[in-house]
Amino acid sequence: MNPLPGIRIADFTVHNAGPFCTPLLSQLGAEVVKIESAMRPDAFRKPHPVYGRMGPATFDQVASTKLSVRINLKKPEGVALAKRVVAVSDVAAESFRPGVIGRLGLGYEDLKAVKRDIIMLAVSSSGQSGPDRHFAGYAPLFGAWGGLGEMTGYADGPPIEMRHVMDHTVGMNSAVAVMAALHRRRATGEGALVDVSAREVASSLLGEALLLAAAGEEPHRMGNAHPRMAPHGVYPAAGEDRWLSIAVDGEAERQALREITGSADLSDEALSVWTRTQDANAAAECLQAAGIAAHASWTTPEIAADPHLRERHAIVEVAEPDGKRRAAVGVPMRLSKGPEIGIHRGTPKLGEHEDYVYGELLGMGREERTALEEAEVIY
């Protein structure tokens, strides 16, 4: 049995942080119904030629396994239809700026009126309350405002802009919070509003830097250095844009590294002289054999072709809407009981699953659906 059997999610999320939460839950067995419209499709449905594909590469990642229906939320009849979907769901998820979903008539109190024990996930830049609640935000803002950007980079350089990793981390935190709310509902019968602030997610990852600041210290960026381990960094290897990650812990490992490199000097500059002559994968194997943590910094084609990840179904094959097969990132976890969790369906076409959602779940007849389509409610 899947971990989330029978759980259905009405998904109003857009862009990346919120949408990255719901596919995680769908891969655990939940049924996710993505709600959008031809007038306002998810921005990530747009092509990404910069990635070398004219297809919506990012949307593939956040929408695989989801069902798709069209609802025009600009019309009152569309809001009423959305409430019908929520009424047969366990969770409603949104990631608009605070106040937007409420002005549409789909806020938490509105949805509680149609489903008493609904769990509503609200993902935003700064949360649903507080003086900064009105701020809009995207991934680079989350990391900058939350402090991760300031602590990431080299001491003599600027803070690093945090992008997709911030969106994905927010999505993962959101998924955990929704599962906690589902567990609580099973015990108490009560729904909940799950309020996730993206900038607070970033701040929660600062760890020891916040502790140092609270103690009166002033933490600084330190690049790839480590407060205890050395050498510790990413070093150039033989070939164009090839790199080797090495992390040495303790004097025994340092001595082993000296023997391998033939040099007593383990400064970054001296170590780079040796690594530049080495094949990254072969050097990593040699260092690992000596008990030193090391590995080549793999490219995405290397990851996609890795037989280990393929065998564990961390990289899987899915069908695109045009029928072509492509590699996709699977689920980085395994459960000992029940069927294998993961991606079981590719990216949905806009409105692809309306026969199931409107016909089977909501019991709408062809005449009613046609009328809503002609009125551009289902559009």
C-alpha positions as CSV (number, residue, x, y, z in Angstrom):
1,M,0.0,0.0,0.0
2,N,1.2,3.5,-0.8
3,P,1.9,5.8,2.2
4,L,-0.9,8.2,1.2
5,P,-3.7,6.1,-0.2
6,G,-7.0,7.8,-0.9
7,I,-5.6,11.3,-0.3
8,R,-6.6,13.9,-2.9
9,I,-5.1,17.4,-3.3
10,A,-6.6,20.3,-5.1
11,D,-3.5,22.1,-6.4
12,F,-3.7,25.8,-7.0
13,T,0.1,26.3,-6.7
14,V,2.1,28.2,-9.3
15,H,5.8,28.5,-10.3
16,N,8.1,26.2,-8.3
17,A,8.2,26.3,-4.5
18,G,4.5,25.3,-4.0
19,P,4.3,23.0,-7.0
20,F,7.4,21.1,-5.9
21,C,5.5,20.1,-2.7
22,T,2.6,18.5,-4.4
23,P,4.5,16.1,-6.7
24,L,6.4,14.8,-3.7
25,L,3.0,13.9,-2.1
26,S,1.7,12.4,-5.4
27,Q,4.8,10.2,-5.6
28,L,3.9,8.9,-2.1
29,G,0.4,7.9,-3.4
30,A,-1.7,11.1,-3.2
31,E,-3.9,12.1,-6.1
32,V,-3.1,15.6,-7.2
33,V,-5.5,17.6,-9.3
34,K,-3.7,20.7,-10.8
35,I,-6.1,23.6,-11.4
36,E,-5.1,26.1,-14.1
37,S,-6.6,27.7,-17.2
38,A,-5.8,28.5,-20.8
39,M,-6.1,32.2,-19.8
40,R,-3.6,31.8,-17.1
41,P,-1.6,28.6,-17.4
42,D,1.3,27.8,-15.1
43,A,4.2,30.0,-16.0
44,F,6.5,27.0,-16.1
45,R,4.5,25.5,-19.0
46,K,6.5,27.9,-21.2
47,P,9.4,26.5,-23.2
48,H,12.9,26.8,-21.8
49,P,15.2,27.1,-24.9
50,V,18.1,28.1,-22.7
51,Y,18.1,24.5,-21.5
52,G,18.3,23.2,-25.0
53,R,14.7,22.1,-25.1
54,M,11.7,23.8,-26.6
55,G,9.5,21.9,-24.1
56,P,8.7,23.1,-20.6
57,A,11.6,21.5,-18.8
58,T,10.9,22.9,-15.3
59,F,7.2,22.1,-15.6
60,D,8.1,18.4,-16.3
61,Q,9.8,18.3,-12.9
62,V,7.0,19.8,-10.8
63,A,3.9,18.4,-12.7
64,S,4.8,14.8,-13.5
65,T,2.2,12.4,-11.9
66,K,-0.4,15.2,-11.5
67,L,-3.9,15.4,-13.1
68,S,-4.9,18.5,-15.0
69,V,-8.2,20.4,-15.2
70,R,-9.1,23.8,-16.5
71,I,-11.0,26.3,-14.3
72,N,-11.2,30.0,-14.9
73,L,-11.1,31.5,-11.4
74,K,-11.8,35.0,-12.7
75,K,-15.5,33.9,-13.0
76,P,-17.7,33.3,-10.0
77,E,-18.9,30.0,-11.6
78,G,-15.2,29.0,-11.8
79,V,-14.7,29.7,-8.1
80,A,-17.9,27.6,-7.4
81,L,-16.4,24.8,-9.6
82,A,-13.1,24.9,-7.7
83,K,-15.0,24.5,-4.5
84,R,-16.6,21.4,-5.8
85,V,-13.2,20.0,-6.5
86,V,-12.1,20.9,-2.9
87,A,-15.2,19.3,-1.5
88,V,-13.9,15.9,-2.7
89,S,-10.3,16.6,-1.7
90,D,-8.4,16.3,1.6
91,V,-5.9,19.1,0.9
92,A,-6.0,22.4,-1.0
93,A,-2.6,23.9,-1.8
94,E,-1.9,27.5,-3.0
95,S,1.2,29.7,-3.4
96,F,-0.1,33.1,-4.2
97,R,0.8,36.3,-2.4
98,P,-1.1,36.5,0.9
99,G,-4.6,37.8,0.4
100,V,-5.0,36.8,-3.3
101,I,-6.7,33.4,-2.7
102,G,-9.0,35.0,-0.2
103,R,-10.1,37.7,-2.6
104,L,-11.0,35.0,-5.1
105,G,-13.3,33.5,-2.5
106,L,-11.1,30.5,-1.9
107,G,-9.5,31.3,1.4
108,Y,-9.2,28.9,4.3
109,E,-12.6,29.9,5.9
110,D,-14.3,29.7,2.5
111,L,-13.0,26.2,1.9
112,K,-13.9,25.0,5.5
113,A,-17.5,25.9,4.6
114,V,-17.4,23.2,1.8
115,K,-15.1,20.7,3.5
116,R,-15.1,20.9,7.3
117,D,-11.8,19.1,7.8
118,I,-9.9,20.5,4.8
119,I,-6.2,21.0,5.2
120,M,-5.0,24.1,3.4
121,L,-1.4,24.7,2.5
122,A,-0.4,28.3,1.9
123,V,3.1,28.9,0.7
124,S,4.4,32.5,0.4
125,S,7.5,34.6,0.7
126,S,7.0,35.7,4.3
127,G,4.0,33.9,5.6
128,Q,0.3,34.8,6.1
129,S,0.8,37.1,9.0
130,G,3.3,39.8,10.2
131,P,4.4,43.2,8.8
132,D,6.1,41.7,5.8
133,R,3.3,39.4,4.7
134,H,2.6,41.5,1.6
135,F,6.0,41.0,0.0
136,A,6.1,39.0,-3.3
137,G,9.1,36.8,-3.7
138,Y,11.0,34.2,-5.8
139,A,13.8,31.8,-5.0
140,P,16.7,34.3,-5.1
141,L,14.8,36.6,-2.6
142,F,14.1,33.7,-0.2
143,G,17.8,32.9,0.1
144,A,18.9,36.5,0.3
145,W,16.3,37.6,2.8
146,G,16.6,34.4,4.8
147,G,20.4,34.8,5.2
148,L,21.6,31.7,3.2
149,G,22.9,33.9,0.4
150,E,25.0,36.0,2.8
151,M,26.7,32.9,4.2
152,T,27.3,31.3,0.8
153,G,30.3,32.2,-1.3
154,Y,33.9,33.2,-0.9
155,A,35.2,35.5,1.7
156,D,36.5,38.0,-0.9
157,G,33.4,37.7,-3.1
158,P,29.7,38.7,-3.0
159,P,26.9,36.6,-1.5
160,I,25.7,33.8,-3.8
161,E,22.3,33.9,-5.4
162,M,20.3,30.8,-4.3
163,R,17.8,29.7,-6.9
164,H,16.0,26.4,-7.5
165,V,17.5,24.8,-4.4
166,M,15.5,27.3,-2.3
167,D,12.2,26.6,-4.1
168,H,12.8,22.8,-3.7
169,T,13.7,23.1,-0.1
170,V,10.5,25.1,0.6
171,G,8.5,22.5,-1.3
172,M,10.0,19.7,0.8
173,N,9.3,21.5,4.0
174,S,5.8,22.1,2.9
175,A,5.3,18.4,2.1
176,V,6.5,17.4,5.6
177,A,4.1,20.0,7.1
178,V,1.1,18.7,5.1
179,M,1.8,15.1,6.1
180,A,2.0,16.2,9.8
181,A,-1.4,18.0,9.3
182,L,-2.8,14.8,7.8
183,H,-1.5,12.7,10.7
184,R,-3.1,15.2,13.1
185,R,-6.4,15.1,11.3
186,R,-6.4,11.3,11.5
187,A,-6.0,11.6,15.2
188,T,-8.4,14.5,15.9
189,G,-10.7,14.8,12.9
190,E,-9.6,18.5,12.6
191,G,-8.3,20.2,9.5
192,A,-5.7,23.0,9.6
193,L,-4.2,25.9,7.8
194,V,-0.5,25.1,7.1
195,D,1.4,28.4,6.7
196,V,4.8,28.1,5.2
197,S,7.1,31.1,4.9
198,A,9.9,30.6,2.3
199,R,12.3,33.1,3.9
200,E,11.9,31.3,7.3
201,V,12.7,28.0,5.6
202,A,16.0,29.7,4.5
203,S,16.7,31.0,7.9
204,S,16.1,27.7,9.5
205,L,19.0,26.2,7.5
206,L,21.5,28.7,8.9
207,G,22.2,26.6,11.9
208,E,25.5,27.4,13.7
209,A,25.7,30.8,11.9
210,L,22.6,32.0,13.8
211,L,24.0,30.5,17.1
212,L,27.3,32.4,16.6
213,A,25.5,35.6,15.8
214,A,23.3,35.2,18.9
215,A,26.5,34.7,21.0
216,G,27.9,38.0,19.7
217,E,30.1,36.6,17.0
218,E,30.0,37.7,13.3
219,P,30.0,34.6,11.0
220,H,31.5,35.1,7.5
221,R,31.4,33.4,4.2
222,M,34.2,30.8,3.9
223,G,33.8,29.3,0.4
224,N,34.4,25.6,0.3
225,A,36.5,25.7,3.6
226,H,35.3,23.8,6.6
227,P,35.9,24.8,10.3
228,R,37.4,21.4,11.1
229,M,38.2,19.4,8.0
230,A,41.1,20.2,5.6
231,P,41.8,19.9,2.8
232,H,38.1,20.5,2.0
233,G,37.0,21.7,-1.4
234,V,36.5,21.2,-5.1
235,Y,39.7,21.0,-7.1
236,P,40.3,21.2,-10.9
237,A,40.9,17.8,-12.6
238,A,42.2,16.9,-16.0
239,G,40.0,17.9,-19.0
240,E,37.8,20.8,-19.7
241,D,35.6,21.8,-16.8
242,R,36.3,18.7,-14.8
243,W,36.4,18.9,-11.0
244,L,37.1,16.7,-8.0
245,S,35.6,17.1,-4.5
246,I,37.8,16.1,-1.6
247,A,37.0,16.2,2.1
248,V,39.8,15.1,4.5
249,D,39.0,14.4,8.1
250,G,41.9,13.9,10.6
251,E,45.6,13.4,10.5
252,A,45.5,9.8,9.3
253,E,43.6,10.8,6.2
254,R,46.0,13.7,5.6
255,Q,48.9,11.4,5.7
256,A,47.2,9.0,3.3
257,L,46.7,12.0,0.9
258,R,50.4,13.0,1.2
259,E,51.4,9.5,0.2
260,I,49.0,9.5,-2.8
261,T,50.0,12.9,-4.1
262,G,53.7,12.5,-3.2
263,S,53.7,15.9,-1.6
264,A,53.9,17.1,2.0
265,D,52.2,20.3,1.0
266,L,48.4,20.0,1.3
267,S,47.5,23.6,0.7
268,D,44.7,24.2,-1.9
269,E,47.2,25.5,-4.4
270,A,49.6,22.6,-4.1
271,L,46.7,20.0,-4.1
272,S,45.3,21.6,-7.3
273,V,48.7,21.1,-9.0
274,W,48.2,17.3,-8.5
275,T,44.5,17.1,-9.2
276,R,44.9,18.9,-12.6
277,T,46.9,15.9,-13.8
278,Q,44.3,13.4,-12.7
279,D,41.1,11.9,-14.2
280,A,38.4,12.9,-11.8
281,N,36.7,9.6,-11.6
282,A,40.0,7.6,-11.3
283,A,41.4,9.9,-8.7
284,A,38.2,9.6,-6.7
285,E,38.4,5.8,-6.8
286,C,42.0,5.9,-5.6
287,L,41.2,8.3,-2.7
288,Q,38.1,6.3,-1.7
289,A,40.3,3.2,-1.5
290,A,42.5,5.0,1.0
291,G,39.6,6.0,3.1
292,I,39.3,9.6,1.9
293,A,35.9,11.0,1.0
294,A,36.2,12.1,-2.6
295,H,34.2,12.1,-5.8
296,A,34.1,13.7,-9.2
297,S,31.7,16.6,-9.6
298,W,29.4,14.9,-12.0
299,T,27.6,16.6,-14.9
300,T,23.9,16.0,-15.3
301,P,24.4,13.7,-18.3
302,E,26.6,11.5,-16.1
303,I,23.9,11.4,-13.4
304,A,21.2,10.6,-16.0
305,A,23.3,7.7,-17.3
306,D,24.5,6.4,-13.9
307,P,23.6,2.6,-13.6
308,H,23.4,2.8,-9.8
309,L,20.7,5.5,-9.9
310,R,19.0,3.6,-12.7
311,E,18.9,0.4,-10.8
312,R,17.5,2.1,-7.7
313,H,14.9,4.0,-9.9
314,A,16.2,7.3,-8.8
315,I,16.4,8.1,-12.5
316,V,13.3,6.7,-14.4
317,E,11.8,6.9,-17.8
318,V,8.5,8.7,-18.4
319,A,6.4,9.5,-21.4
320,E,5.9,13.1,-22.5
321,P,2.6,14.3,-23.9
322,D,3.8,13.7,-27.5
323,G,4.6,10.1,-26.5
324,K,8.4,10.5,-26.5
325,R,10.3,8.9,-23.6
326,R,12.7,10.9,-21.4
327,A,14.6,10.5,-18.2
328,A,13.1,12.0,-15.0
329,V,14.3,12.4,-11.4
330,G,12.6,9.7,-9.3
331,V,12.0,9.6,-5.6
332,P,15.2,9.5,-3.4
333,M,13.7,7.1,-0.8
334,R,12.6,3.5,-0.6
335,L,10.0,1.8,1.6
336,S,10.4,-1.9,2.5
337,K,6.6,-2.6,2.3
338,G,4.1,-2.0,-0.4
339,P,4.5,-1.0,-4.1
340,E,7.4,1.1,-5.2
341,I,6.7,4.8,-4.8
342,G,7.8,7.3,-7.5
343,I,6.8,8.8,-10.8
344,H,4.2,6.8,-12.6
345,R,3.0,9.3,-15.2
346,G,4.6,12.1,-17.2
347,T,3.6,15.7,-17.7
348,P,-0.1,16.3,-18.1
349,K,-1.6,18.2,-21.0
350,L,-3.7,21.2,-20.0
351,G,-7.2,19.8,-19.1
352,E,-6.2,16.2,-19.9
353,H,-8.0,14.6,-17.0
354,E,-11.4,16.4,-17.0
355,D,-13.4,13.4,-18.0
356,Y,-12.2,11.7,-14.8
357,V,-12.4,14.7,-12.4
358,Y,-15.6,16.4,-13.7
359,G,-17.3,13.2,-14.9
360,E,-16.3,10.5,-12.4
361,L,-15.5,12.5,-9.3
362,L,-18.0,15.3,-9.6
363,G,-20.7,13.5,-11.5
364,M,-21.1,16.2,-14.1
365,G,-23.0,15.4,-17.3
366,R,-22.0,16.3,-20.8
367,E,-24.6,19.0,-21.0
368,E,-23.4,20.8,-17.8
369,R,-19.7,20.6,-18.9
370,T,-20.5,21.9,-22.4
371,A,-22.4,24.9,-20.9
372,L,-19.4,25.7,-18.6
373,E,-17.0,25.4,-21.5
374,E,-19.1,27.7,-23.7
375,A,-19.2,30.2,-20.8
376,E,-15.4,30.0,-20.5
377,V,-15.6,28.7,-17.0
378,I,-13.9,25.4,-18.0
379,Y,-11.3,27.2,-20.2
